[in-house]
Amino acid sequence: MPSRKKNSPVQTSPRTPRTSPRKSPRTSTGTFTILSISIALISAVVYFLNSHLERFYIFSPSELHDLSLRAISTHGNDTAAVVAFIAGEMNEKFPGGYVNLDQEWIFNNAGGAMGAMYILHASVTEYLIIFGTAVGTEGHTGRHTADDYFHILKGTQLAYTPGSFEPEVYPQGSVHHLERGTVKQYKMDEACFALEYARGWIPPMLFFGFADGLTSTLDVPTLWRMTWVTGKQMILNLVRGKF
Ligand SMILES: *[C@@H]1O[C@H](CO)[C@@H](O)[C@H](O)[C@H]1NC(C)=O
């Protein structure tokens, strides 16, 4: 490589062993430039998508609240029927597989709290699940890259923000909106179930969803089901053109 020899003083130095040539400064600069350009491009794409996330959403918090209220007024505390009502109507409104009708309940441990969920929809920018527990739980909400709307279908959820001295109380039929990037302590004293809708960037939230399972419960079959159902939904939705 004569051109390399000419441009690289390191290579021609008699003290450098020829068997293990060092990377020339030129190559490092090239790598650095490519890396910088890549980071800048990715940042620009993320920034652009972030400011246009709205156009990828198919669900709306006000419609989901209305649906929750109608489900409760039709079926009261028969929560199984409330869930079936919600899944059925969502599927009618969004035909074509956007709503998962295979009601599989999967345990979820996150932020110290424990409950189970039925994943109705998962894509890159939205998820819709029924989350709850029949025995109560308490924990950290997690700091998320998405807005979270927790529609209480049964029971009551309490929430606490540092600095306040009274709990926020979310009874049946109310919505607890946890704004993107904010955190709270939450508690369900007794049985509580909710229709949870998150919109924003969903993949980063999965780290929170998996953390307790990977570092505490080590419940591999549960982690596997969550990975399988979430992954399948996200990929099938992408194939459908739902980002
Ligand atoms: C559900 O049960 C609770 C507790 O018994 C009660 O306060 C509430 O009114 C019931 N909700 C409906 C919709 O029947």
The ligand as a Gaussian input file, in Angstrom:
#p B3LYP/6-31G(d) Opt

LIG

0 1
 C      -68.341000      -1.743000      42.994000
 O      -68.125000      -2.113000      44.342000
 C      -67.794000      -1.026000      45.186000
 C      -67.458000      -1.605000      46.553000
 O      -68.457000      -2.492000      46.994000
 C      -68.908000      -0.027000      45.231000
 O      -68.575000       1.056000      46.041000
 C      -69.157000       0.461000      43.815000
 O      -70.243000       1.341000      43.770000
 C      -69.439000      -0.703000      42.879000
 N      -69.498000      -0.190000      41.520000
 C      -70.499000      -0.454000      40.681000
 C      -70.425000       0.207000      39.356000
 O      -71.421000      -1.188000      40.950000

